[in-house]
Amino acid sequence: MYSLFLRMNLKIIHSAPSRAFTGALALLVGAGVTARVLALPRLLPDLDAVNFARSLSRFELAAQAPHFPGYPVYVALARLASAAGASEVLALALPGLVLGAAAIGALGLVLRRYLGDTGALVASALLALLPLPVLFGATPGSDGTGLAFLVLAACAALRVADSAPRMAVLAGAVAGVALGARPSFLPALLGLALVVPRGRRLAALAGGGIGVGAWLVPLVVLTGPAELLRICSGFLLGHAGKWGGTVAVRPDLGWRLEHFGFDILGAGLGLPWPGVGGDSVAVLTARLLLALGLTASLVALAHAALRASLSATERRVALLALVLGGPYAAWMFLGQNLLKARHALPVVLALSLLAAVGVAVLARARPSRVSVSVAGALAVSTVAVMLPVALEQGREPSPAARLVAHVSSTLAPSGMLLFTGEEARLFEHYVPHFRAGRPATGEQLRREVERVAAAGADVYVTSTAPGAESLAPHLEPVSRFTCNRRMRSHAHDIVLFHYRPAPPARPEKVL
């Protein structure tokens, strides 16, 4: 659609760029919003979403409503949507939807000054239509809101050098507010300081203090300084050394490289990935076309950089992408849970900006049809690889939500006990009369299962329960709940088992 639009209006773009560009950008904003609405889930998908849902009526970090670090900016926006009458899921998704649309438009308008029409539209198209931004822009969680604020902060930081000094204060303030929406984006936000001219960094720092203070002061008042410090230290210790999925918890380099690559390339950009199949010929072709388009744009960028032929404005955008994505990629690899592809959002944004610079180089150095062809290939192929997962997320509840629905509709709550992983919070939220335990370790699981089974309880275990594999000889599969790994990388396959205790040993006969 975007390719046809550019081809039909190529002459108009040269004669009346403002009107044509505005129309194309509006089309992309509309396409991005439509894609996110299609991807809007019908039910809360996981533990994090339930924690956020609980915060709509009561903000209490100690009770994980929501979990630390609280995401106060996101929660405040979601509560406004809820107060306006939005349903639970919609209230949690609406901040990402609205701010996501604003970010797509702002990115195009700001980058046009630096990359020209084609480069700016490519950047907006990738932000609007790449799979990961679409899926998490519609998810009832803080990721879409955090990404939108990160984009807006990047746009403001880019404009500091060409604007009045107050723009530096604004850029810092937006970055500070972004930190309150998605604190894990801190390395990317800090990297933006390198784009701000030295003479204005103090003003940006002051703005950052204003932005952080706007949410940190209420957070301290609501929670209490001592309680906030206690919760913070407990969370950081647990995240770093027990359950956070950091390199200290999972140090296997091969495992981390495989999941790091999949999160960015397979789930984030929608490119082909080993072991992830099931695509139709059309979708696979689109993935290959997308790979070619991204490769062509990045090769053009690299070639121009090696020849020192990048314009000053192109260099500035390329620097923005590198300082935003580089530090964050290191943090993601070492300090994040790589089972969850959503952590790759800032890296996907950085790669989109680099691709847009490459297309801008082509538009400046090559005939117009070359850059238009690459831009069209990127836009059309991005839609083709995004649409199937967006529709699946919108139509099918997550495997965890389907597990809850299956158990509640087929099993009786009395006399039954389920041991599972993060899905226990969904049971607590939707069917609290069902007993669903979440053991902390495999040893605790084994001990508790044996104890309640001996007492006569009917025991079920899911594959996500810690140490479930140790009970394999006694587990009988009942149902399986799956989805595309690209859509939910960390919980795309959940198996429900019925626990069958070993029969008592027969006494030996005495001759």
C-alpha positions as CSV (number, residue, x, y, z in Angstrom):
1,M,0.0,0.0,0.0
2,Y,2.8,2.4,1.0
3,S,4.8,1.5,-2.1
4,L,1.8,2.2,-4.4
5,F,1.2,5.5,-2.7
6,L,4.8,6.6,-3.3
7,R,4.8,5.5,-6.9
8,M,1.5,7.2,-7.8
9,N,2.6,10.4,-6.1
10,L,6.3,10.5,-7.0
11,K,5.8,13.6,-9.2
12,I,3.6,15.3,-6.7
13,I,6.2,14.7,-3.9
14,H,8.7,16.8,-5.9
15,S,6.3,19.6,-6.8
16,A,4.3,19.8,-3.5
17,P,6.3,18.0,-0.9
18,S,4.5,19.3,2.2
19,R,1.0,18.1,1.2
20,A,2.2,14.8,-0.2
21,F,4.4,14.0,2.8
22,T,1.7,14.9,5.2
23,G,-0.8,12.6,3.5
24,A,1.7,9.7,3.4
25,L,2.6,10.2,7.1
26,A,-1.1,10.3,8.0
27,L,-1.6,7.1,6.1
28,L,1.2,5.4,8.1
29,V,-0.1,6.7,11.4
30,G,-3.5,5.2,10.5
31,A,-2.0,1.9,9.4
32,G,0.0,1.7,12.6
33,V,-3.1,2.4,14.8
34,T,-5.2,-0.1,12.7
35,A,-2.5,-2.8,13.2
36,R,-2.4,-2.3,16.9
37,V,-6.2,-2.4,17.2
38,L,-6.2,-5.7,15.3
39,A,-3.6,-7.0,17.8
40,L,-5.5,-5.9,20.9
41,P,-6.0,-9.1,23.0
42,R,-9.4,-9.9,24.4
43,L,-8.1,-11.1,27.8
44,L,-5.2,-10.3,30.1
45,P,-2.3,-12.5,28.8
46,D,0.1,-13.0,31.7
47,L,1.2,-12.2,35.2
48,D,2.5,-8.7,34.4
49,A,-0.8,-7.7,32.8
50,V,-2.7,-9.0,35.9
51,N,-0.4,-7.0,38.2
52,F,-1.1,-3.9,36.1
53,A,-4.8,-4.6,36.1
54,R,-4.7,-4.7,39.9
55,S,-3.1,-1.3,40.0
56,L,-6.1,0.2,38.2
57,S,-8.0,0.2,41.5
58,R,-5.2,0.1,44.0
59,F,-1.6,1.2,43.6
60,E,0.5,-0.8,46.1
61,L,4.0,-2.0,45.3
62,A,4.2,-4.3,48.3
63,A,1.2,-6.3,47.0
64,Q,2.5,-6.3,43.4
65,A,-0.2,-3.9,42.2
66,P,1.8,-3.5,40.1
67,H,5.2,-5.1,40.6
68,F,8.3,-3.0,41.2
69,P,9.5,-0.6,39.8
70,G,5.9,0.5,39.7
71,Y,5.9,2.2,36.2
72,P,4.0,5.1,37.7
73,V,3.7,7.2,34.5
74,Y,2.1,4.3,32.7
75,V,-0.2,3.3,35.6
76,A,-1.4,6.9,35.9
77,L,-2.3,7.0,32.2
78,A,-4.0,3.6,32.4
79,R,-6.0,4.8,35.4
80,L,-7.1,7.8,33.5
81,A,-8.4,5.6,30.7
82,S,-10.1,3.3,33.2
83,A,-11.8,6.3,34.9
84,A,-13.0,7.4,31.5
85,G,-14.9,4.1,31.2
86,A,-12.5,1.9,29.3
87,S,-12.6,-1.8,30.0
88,E,-9.8,-3.5,31.9
89,V,-7.8,-4.6,28.9
90,L,-8.5,-1.5,26.9
91,A,-7.5,0.8,29.7
92,L,-4.1,-0.9,30.0
93,A,-3.5,-0.9,26.2
94,L,-4.9,2.6,25.4
95,P,-1.8,4.6,26.6
96,G,0.4,2.6,24.2
97,L,-2.1,3.0,21.4
98,V,-2.5,6.7,21.7
99,L,1.1,7.6,22.4
100,G,2.2,5.1,19.8
101,A,0.3,7.0,17.1
102,A,1.8,10.3,18.4
103,A,5.3,8.8,18.2
104,I,4.9,7.5,14.6
105,G,3.8,11.0,13.5
106,A,6.4,12.8,15.5
107,L,9.2,10.6,14.2
108,G,8.3,11.3,10.6
109,L,7.9,15.0,11.1
110,V,11.2,15.4,12.9
111,L,13.3,13.1,10.6
112,R,12.1,14.8,7.5
113,R,14.4,17.7,8.3
114,Y,17.4,15.3,8.5
115,L,16.6,12.4,6.1
116,G,14.3,13.9,3.6
117,D,10.8,12.6,2.7
118,T,11.7,9.1,1.8
119,G,14.0,8.4,4.8
120,A,11.5,9.9,7.3
121,L,8.6,7.9,5.9
122,V,10.6,4.7,6.1
123,A,11.4,5.3,9.7
124,S,7.8,5.9,10.5
125,A,6.7,2.9,8.5
126,L,9.0,0.6,10.4
127,L,7.9,1.9,13.7
128,A,4.3,1.7,12.7
129,L,4.3,-1.8,11.2
130,L,7.2,-3.9,12.4
131,P,5.9,-7.0,14.4
132,L,7.4,-6.2,17.9
133,P,6.2,-2.6,18.1
134,V,2.8,-3.6,16.9
135,L,2.3,-6.5,19.3
136,F,3.5,-4.7,22.3
137,G,1.9,-1.4,21.3
138,A,-1.4,-3.3,21.8
139,T,-0.5,-5.4,24.8
140,P,-2.0,-4.4,28.2
141,G,1.5,-3.5,29.6
142,S,4.0,-0.7,29.8
143,D,6.1,-1.7,26.8
144,G,4.2,0.2,24.1
145,T,3.9,3.4,26.3
146,G,7.6,3.2,27.1
147,L,8.6,2.8,23.5
148,A,6.5,5.8,22.5
149,F,8.1,8.0,25.1
150,L,11.5,6.8,24.1
151,V,10.8,7.8,20.5
152,L,9.5,11.2,21.6
153,A,12.6,11.7,23.8
154,A,14.8,10.8,20.8
155,C,13.0,13.2,18.6
156,A,13.4,16.0,21.1
157,A,17.1,15.2,21.7
158,L,17.7,15.3,18.0
159,R,16.2,18.8,17.7
160,V,18.1,20.3,20.6
161,A,21.0,21.5,18.4
162,D,18.7,23.3,15.9
163,S,16.3,24.8,18.4
164,A,16.1,27.3,21.2
165,P,17.8,26.3,24.5
166,R,14.4,25.4,26.1
167,M,14.3,22.4,23.7
168,A,17.1,20.9,25.8
169,V,14.9,21.2,28.9
170,L,12.0,19.6,27.1
171,A,14.2,16.8,25.8
172,G,15.4,16.0,29.3
173,A,11.9,16.2,30.7
174,V,10.5,13.8,28.2
175,A,13.3,11.4,28.9
176,G,12.6,11.7,32.6
177,V,8.9,10.9,32.1
178,A,9.9,8.0,29.8
179,L,11.9,6.6,32.7
180,G,8.7,6.5,34.8
181,A,6.9,4.6,32.1
182,R,9.6,2.0,31.4
183,P,12.5,2.2,33.8
184,S,14.4,-0.7,32.0
185,F,15.0,1.7,29.1
186,L,17.4,3.7,31.2
187,P,20.6,2.8,29.2
188,A,18.9,3.9,25.9
189,L,17.7,7.2,27.6
190,L,21.2,7.9,29.0
191,G,22.6,7.3,25.5
192,L,20.5,10.2,24.2
193,A,22.7,12.6,26.2
194,L,25.5,12.0,23.6
195,V,23.3,13.6,20.9
196,V,22.7,16.8,22.9
197,P,25.4,19.4,22.4
198,R,27.7,19.9,25.4
199,G,26.6,23.4,26.0
200,R,23.1,22.3,26.5
201,R,23.5,19.1,28.5
202,L,23.1,20.9,31.8
203,A,19.7,22.2,30.7
204,A,18.8,18.7,29.5
205,L,19.9,17.4,32.9
206,A,17.7,19.9,34.7
207,G,14.8,18.9,32.5
208,G,15.5,15.3,33.3
209,G,15.3,16.1,37.0
210,I,11.9,17.8,36.4
211,G,10.6,14.7,34.5
212,V,11.8,12.2,37.1
213,G,10.6,14.3,40.0
214,A,7.1,14.4,38.5
215,W,6.7,10.7,39.1
216,L,9.3,9.9,41.7
217,V,8.0,12.2,44.4
218,P,4.4,10.8,44.3
219,L,5.8,7.3,44.2
220,V,7.8,7.9,47.4
221,V,4.8,9.6,49.1
222,L,2.5,6.7,48.2
223,T,4.9,3.9,49.2
224,G,7.0,5.5,51.9
225,P,10.7,6.0,51.7
226,A,11.7,3.0,53.9
227,E,9.2,0.6,52.3
228,L,10.2,1.7,48.8
229,L,13.9,1.1,49.6
230,R,13.1,-2.3,51.0
231,I,11.0,-3.3,47.9
232,C,13.7,-1.9,45.6
233,S,16.6,-3.8,47.2
234,G,14.6,-7.0,47.3
235,F,13.7,-6.7,43.6
236,L,17.2,-5.9,42.5
237,L,18.7,-8.7,44.4
238,G,16.2,-11.2,43.0
239,H,16.4,-9.9,39.5
240,A,20.2,-10.0,39.5
241,G,20.7,-13.4,41.2
242,K,17.6,-15.6,41.3
243,W,14.8,-15.2,38.8
244,G,15.6,-12.2,36.5
245,G,17.2,-14.2,33.7
246,T,20.4,-12.1,33.8
247,V,23.8,-13.4,32.7
248,A,24.4,-14.3,36.4
249,V,21.3,-16.6,36.4
250,R,21.7,-18.0,32.9
251,P,25.4,-17.6,31.9
252,D,25.4,-20.1,29.0
253,L,26.8,-17.9,26.1
254,G,25.3,-20.0,23.3
255,W,21.9,-19.9,24.9
256,R,22.1,-16.1,25.3
257,L,23.3,-15.5,21.8
258,E,20.5,-17.6,20.2
259,H,17.8,-15.9,22.2
260,F,19.4,-12.5,21.8
261,G,19.4,-12.9,18.0
262,F,15.9,-14.3,17.9
263,D,14.5,-11.5,20.0
264,I,15.9,-8.8,17.7
265,L,15.8,-10.5,14.3
266,G,13.2,-13.2,14.5
267,A,10.6,-11.6,16.8
268,G,11.5,-8.0,16.5
269,L,12.0,-7.6,12.8
270,G,10.1,-10.7,11.6
271,L,13.1,-12.1,9.7
272,P,13.5,-15.9,9.0
273,W,14.9,-17.8,11.9
274,P,16.2,-21.4,12.2
275,G,13.6,-23.7,13.8
276,V,10.7,-21.2,13.6
277,G,8.6,-22.4,10.7
278,G,5.0,-22.8,9.8
279,D,4.9,-19.9,7.4
280,S,3.0,-19.9,4.1
281,V,5.0,-19.4,0.9
282,A,3.7,-15.8,0.8
283,V,4.8,-14.9,4.3
284,L,8.2,-16.6,3.9
285,T,8.7,-14.7,0.7
286,A,7.8,-11.5,2.6
287,R,10.4,-12.3,5.3
288,L,13.1,-12.8,2.7
289,L,12.1,-9.5,0.9
290,L,12.2,-7.7,4.2
291,A,15.6,-9.1,4.9
292,L,16.8,-7.9,1.5
293,G,15.3,-4.5,2.0
294,L,17.0,-4.0,5.4
295,T,20.3,-5.4,4.1
296,A,20.3,-3.1,1.1
297,S,19.6,0.0,3.3
298,L,22.2,-1.0,5.9
299,V,24.8,-1.7,3.2
300,A,24.1,1.7,1.6
301,L,24.6,3.3,5.0
302,A,27.9,1.4,5.7
303,H,29.2,2.2,2.2
304,A,28.5,5.9,2.7
305,A,30.1,5.8,6.2
306,L,33.2,4.2,4.9
307,R,33.5,6.7,2.1
308,A,32.8,9.6,4.6
309,S,30.0,10.7,2.3
310,L,27.2,10.8,4.9
311,S,25.7,14.3,5.2
312,A,25.8,16.1,8.5
313,T,22.1,15.4,9.2
314,E,22.4,11.8,8.2
315,R,25.4,11.4,10.6
316,R,23.4,12.9,13.4
317,V,20.5,10.4,13.0
318,A,23.0,7.5,12.7
319,L,24.7,8.7,15.9
320,L,21.3,8.8,17.6
321,A,20.5,5.2,16.6
322,L,23.9,4.0,17.8
323,V,23.9,5.7,21.2
324,L,20.3,4.7,21.8
325,G,20.7,1.1,20.7
326,G,24.3,0.2,21.6
327,P,24.2,0.7,25.4
328,Y,20.8,-0.8,25.6
329,A,21.8,-3.9,23.6
330,A,24.6,-4.5,26.0
331,W,22.2,-4.2,28.9
332,M,19.7,-6.4,27.3
333,F,22.3,-9.1,26.6
334,L,23.7,-9.1,30.1
335,G,20.9,-7.9,32.4
336,Q,17.6,-8.9,30.9
337,N,15.5,-12.1,30.6
338,L,16.1,-13.0,27.0
339,L,13.1,-15.4,27.0
340,K,11.0,-12.2,26.6
341,A,11.4,-10.7,23.2
342,R,9.8,-7.4,24.3
343,H,13.1,-6.4,25.8
344,A,14.4,-5.9,22.3
345,L,12.1,-2.9,21.5
346,P,14.8,-0.2,21.8
347,V,17.2,-2.2,19.6
348,V,14.5,-2.6,17.0
349,L,14.0,1.1,17.1
350,A,17.7,1.8,16.6
351,L,17.9,-0.6,13.6
352,S,14.9,1.0,12.1
353,L,16.6,4.4,12.3
354,L,19.7,3.0,10.7
355,A,17.7,1.5,7.9
356,A,16.0,4.9,7.4
357,V,19.4,6.6,7.1
358,G,20.4,4.0,4.5
359,V,17.3,4.7,2.4
360,A,18.0,8.4,2.7
361,V,21.5,7.8,1.3
362,L,20.0,5.8,-1.6
363,A,17.5,8.6,-2.3
364,R,20.3,11.2,-2.4
365,A,22.9,9.2,-4.3
366,R,20.8,7.0,-6.6
367,P,17.9,7.5,-9.0
368,S,14.6,8.0,-7.3
369,R,13.1,4.7,-8.4
370,V,15.9,2.8,-6.5
371,S,15.1,4.4,-3.1
372,V,11.4,4.2,-3.7
373,S,11.7,0.5,-4.6
374,V,13.7,-0.3,-1.4
375,A,11.2,1.8,0.7
376,G,8.2,0.1,-0.9
377,A,9.8,-3.4,-0.4
378,L,10.3,-2.6,3.3
379,A,6.8,-1.3,3.8
380,V,4.9,-4.1,2.0
381,S,7.0,-6.9,3.4
382,T,6.7,-5.5,6.9
383,V,2.9,-5.5,6.7
384,A,3.0,-9.1,5.4
385,V,5.1,-10.5,8.2
386,M,3.3,-8.4,10.9
387,L,-0.3,-9.1,10.0
388,P,-0.5,-12.8,10.8
389,V,0.9,-12.4,14.4
390,A,-1.2,-9.3,15.0
391,L,-4.4,-11.1,14.0
392,E,-3.4,-14.1,16.1
393,Q,-2.8,-12.0,19.2
394,G,-6.1,-10.2,18.6
395,R,-8.2,-13.4,18.0
396,E,-6.6,-16.0,20.2
397,P,-6.1,-15.5,24.0
398,S,-2.6,-16.3,25.2
399,P,-1.7,-19.9,26.0
400,A,-1.9,-19.0,29.7
401,A,-5.4,-17.5,29.3
402,R,-6.5,-20.6,27.4
403,L,-5.1,-22.8,30.1
404,V,-7.2,-21.0,32.7
405,A,-10.3,-21.3,30.6
406,H,-9.7,-25.0,30.0
407,V,-9.1,-25.9,33.6
408,S,-12.1,-23.8,34.8
409,S,-14.5,-25.4,32.3
410,T,-13.4,-29.1,32.5
411,L,-12.2,-29.6,36.1
412,A,-14.0,-29.2,39.4
413,P,-12.3,-26.9,41.9
414,S,-13.0,-29.1,44.9
415,G,-10.4,-31.8,45.6
416,M,-8.2,-30.5,42.8
417,L,-4.8,-28.7,43.1
418,L,-2.8,-27.2,40.2
419,F,1.0,-26.4,40.3
420,T,2.1,-24.0,37.6
421,G,4.4,-21.0,36.9
422,E,3.4,-17.4,36.3
423,E,0.0,-18.5,35.2
424,A,-1.0,-18.8,38.9
425,R,-1.7,-15.1,38.9
426,L,-4.2,-15.4,36.0
427,F,-6.0,-18.1,38.0
428,E,-6.1,-15.8,41.0
429,H,-7.5,-13.0,38.8
430,Y,-10.1,-14.8,36.7
431,V,-11.1,-17.9,38.7
432,P,-9.9,-17.4,42.3
433,H,-12.0,-20.4,43.5
434,F,-9.5,-22.7,41.8
435,R,-6.3,-23.5,43.8
436,A,-3.3,-22.8,41.7
437,G,0.1,-22.8,43.4
438,R,3.4,-21.4,42.1
439,P,6.3,-23.2,43.7
440,A,9.6,-21.3,43.9
441,T,11.9,-24.3,43.1
442,G,11.8,-27.7,41.7
443,E,12.4,-29.3,45.1
444,Q,9.5,-27.4,46.6
445,L,7.3,-28.6,43.7
446,R,8.3,-32.2,44.2
447,R,7.7,-32.0,48.0
448,E,4.3,-30.3,47.7
449,V,3.0,-32.6,44.9
450,E,3.9,-35.7,46.9
451,R,2.4,-34.3,50.1
452,V,-1.0,-33.3,48.6
453,A,-1.2,-36.4,46.4
454,A,-0.7,-38.6,49.5
455,A,-3.6,-36.7,51.1
456,G,-5.9,-37.7,48.3
457,A,-5.9,-34.5,46.2
458,D,-6.3,-34.7,42.4
459,V,-3.0,-33.0,41.3
460,Y,-2.3,-31.3,37.9
461,V,1.1,-29.8,36.9
462,T,1.9,-27.6,34.0
463,S,5.2,-27.6,32.0
464,T,5.9,-24.0,33.3
465,A,6.1,-25.1,36.9
466,P,9.7,-24.9,38.1
467,G,11.3,-28.4,38.0
468,A,8.3,-30.0,36.3
469,E,10.6,-32.2,34.3
470,S,11.7,-34.0,37.4
471,L,8.2,-35.4,37.8
472,A,8.1,-36.7,34.2
473,P,7.6,-40.4,35.0
474,H,4.4,-39.5,36.8
475,L,3.0,-36.9,34.4
476,E,0.3,-37.8,31.9
477,P,-0.4,-35.1,29.2
478,V,-3.9,-33.7,29.2
479,S,-3.9,-30.6,27.0
480,R,-1.5,-28.4,25.1
481,F,-1.8,-24.6,24.6
482,T,0.5,-23.1,22.0
483,C,0.9,-20.0,19.9
484,N,3.5,-18.6,17.5
485,R,6.8,-18.2,19.2
486,R,7.3,-14.8,17.5
487,M,4.2,-13.6,19.3
488,R,4.9,-14.8,22.8
489,S,8.5,-15.9,22.9
490,H,8.6,-16.8,26.7
491,A,5.3,-18.7,27.0
492,H,4.3,-20.0,23.6
493,D,3.9,-23.6,24.6
494,I,2.2,-24.7,27.8
495,V,1.4,-28.4,28.5
496,L,-1.1,-29.4,31.3
497,F,-0.3,-32.7,32.9
498,H,-2.2,-35.0,35.3
499,Y,0.0,-36.3,38.1
500,R,-0.2,-40.0,38.7
501,P,1.6,-41.1,41.9
502,A,3.6,-44.3,41.8
503,P,1.6,-47.3,43.1
504,P,2.7,-48.5,46.5
505,A,5.4,-51.1,46.5
506,R,4.1,-54.7,47.0
507,P,5.5,-56.5,50.1
508,E,7.8,-59.3,49.3
509,K,6.4,-62.8,49.8
510,V,8.1,-64.8,52.6
511,L,8.8,-68.4,51.7
